[in-house]
Amino acid sequence: MTSPENAGSSLLIGGPVPGAARQGRHKQRYGEAGERLVAGCIPVRFSGCTQSAQHVQVCMITTASGNGLVFPKGGWEDDESVESAAQRETVEEAGVRGVLEEPLLGVFPFSGGKHVYDAQGNPVGKCKAFIYVMHVAEELSSWPESKDRQRIWCSIAEATRQCKHQWMREALRAWVRRKGWDEATSTESESATQQQSLQHKMLEMKDSGSSGLDEQRQQGSSLGGSYSCVSSSSARLAETDVYSFQAAEPCLSMGST
């Protein structure tokens, strides 16, 4: 478990890698109506123009049981801010760090799939998720839950289609609206964006040889063959892989995209 004095530094780009995810709910925050409060992120990166939905890649993770794709999120604890909770859950579950886009994207209520209880042991049926968008600057090759989850990069359209929970789809659509992007335009660009993501992945794996491609195929098979997103868990990375924001230059005009 990350100690309190090291918790903040492990959230920083280039900081120490968290040793383990937080466990237990003895510090769990609850709302006025007894709902469990959670925090998380929609991690994104740009493969080109930062003003175009066509160049957005969205990070998703497999559930712990491996039966779907979700965004990283988890319990907001009483010794941390909501921003820190969102960043902590994201690095613990997805192994990425970056900069939070302000303001908070929104608060999204949902029904927890498990039997949830408050600090007094009373059953709680509802949850509220405080969701941020994170602009990813760093991908870790190993993170607290890397043995239990795969990290997947998708287009906006593919992430919307593959997302296991409806409330997470609503959160992603809320970000698309915030950016002023038309949802139909994002969907129309799906095939082009997927091809671009695959090309990006092929460049990452160029030094891995055919074994990397075989591993990628095996991972796709392990996900039931239904995910056409690009997995980064098979990439041969150093201790960390830092994303360059300079490579994602803004467009000169919207007409240039």
PyMOL commands that set and color helices and strands:
alter all, ss='L'
color gray80, all
select helices_A, chain A and resi 4-7+9-11+53-55+82-94+156-162+166-178+183-188+190-204+210-222+245-247+254-256
alter helices_A, ss='H'
color red, helices_A
select strands_A, chain A and resi 36-46+56-62+69-70+73-75+96-117+123-140+151-154+230-231+240-242
alter strands_A, ss='S'
color yellow, strands_A
deselect
rebuild
show_as cartoon
